[in-house]
Amino acid sequence: MFGLKPVPRSGIDRIRKHMVVAEDDGPPISVFLDSNESAFGPSAHATAAAAAAAASMHRYIENQERRMVPALASHHRLDPRRIAIGCGSDDLLVRLCRAYLEPGSELIRSVNSYLKVPNYAHSNDAFPVSVPDRGFAPVPELMLAAVSDRTRIVYLANPDNPSGSYVNVDSVRALHELLPDNVLLVIDCAYFEYVDRDDPSGFLRLVEEAKNVVVTRTFSKVHGLAGARVGWIYGPPDVVDTVNRLCYTFPLATQSIAAALAALEDKDHAGFVVRETRRLRRSFAVGFSSMGLKVHASQANFLLLEFTDPARTAEAACAWLRRQGIAVRRFTAPSYRNCLRITLGLENELGLALNAMAEFMRSGK
């Protein structure tokens, strides 16, 4: 009929940008500390494998799970029936939401948790329920209190992004024990390997014991394959089957599969990245806090810096750093108005950022 047009789901109108994207009119960026990539890059073996695979990129790789799943199961000593692969863990989060959220249902999250997730609920005409936190850290008992008969997913980024906070395995187990059986607990463990104050492998054990727990993982951080877009989940076999039904045809690129398989084999490189990142996290947390910034405790590969002096704002600091070719991350959420997230890059890069920030704090411009 005349006068009509295609109309998207109503929830699409509720989707908002979750981070501030810098304008391109400044000087070129030479130090990238904004997207939590691994500054150490991928394993040389992964790079070589991807280069070799490029000669075959005119072919689709069929049965990709037959290559990736056994390798992941062997490397992590996991049940292959519980593993699904995707184009980064965000792809898998999208599919989980698409599968388990119906219009009018609810996804519970901590209010300052991974800021993209509410959009995944909105896109399915579901509603994110954002519960209060404490110092940017999720509070399991408050998440439990928000559960209703409309709840379908409880989402926990752990370690969290952009705060870097962490909820230990025992606390997550206590949260799960009180959840209804029909509510899916999704634990986003993108920064799993950087944890040093607990053993996060307990989350994988919880998956094996329960029927409603999923852990998401990624190759984007420790393995340095952010641009390759490779992620995976560990969950109940029926959830894995459901997620696979929503999979793209030939989801992963030829080079991405080759790089991921080679990265798994190079344990020395992954171990080096973890050790160096933890060392830099300790060192530069002290450095930034010494100039009057509040540095939130982090178990990830970044630090959240909070500006407590009204005369020195996060927005001004971000602009100051950008003028010197250093990119850091600002967010649109009001709670993070006075915060910047800085990725733990190479030591010399962090040194440049530290010196530039110290100059800003002295000048206040």
Sequence and secondary structure as in RCSB ss.txt:
>XXXX:A:sequence
MFGLKPVPRSGIDRIRKHMVVAEDDGPPISVFLDSNESAFGPSAHATAAAAAAAASMHRYIENQERRMVPALASH
HRLDPRRIAIGCGSDDLLVRLCRAYLEPGSELIRSVNSYLKVPNYAHSNDAFPVSVPDRGFAPVPELMLAAVSDR
TRIVYLANPDNPSGSYVNVDSVRALHELLPDNVLLVIDCAYFEYVDRDDPSGFLRLVEEAKNVVVTRTFSKVHGL
AGARVGWIYGPPDVVDTVNRLCYTFPLATQSIAAALAALEDKDHAGFVVRETRRLRRSFAVGFSSMGLKVHASQA
NFLLLEFTDPARTAEAACAWLRRQGIAVRRFTAPSYRNCLRITLGLENELGLALNAMAEFMRSGK
>XXXX:A:secstr
 TT      GGGGG    EE   TTS    EE SS   TT S HHHHHHHHHHGGGTTS  SSHHHHHHHHHHHH
HT  GGGEEEESHHHHHHHHHHHHH  TT EEEEETTS TTHHHHHHTTT EEEEE  BTTB  HHHHHHT  TT
EEEEEEESS TTT     HHHHHHHHHTS TTSEEEEE TTGGG  SS THHHHHHHHH SSEEEEEESSSTT  
GGG  EEEE  HHHHHHHHHT  SS S HHHHHHHHHHHH HHHHHHHHHHHHHHHHHHHHHHHTTT EEE  SS
SEEEEE   TTS HHHHHHHHHHTTEE BEESSGGGTTEEEEE   HHHHHHHHHHHHHHHHH  
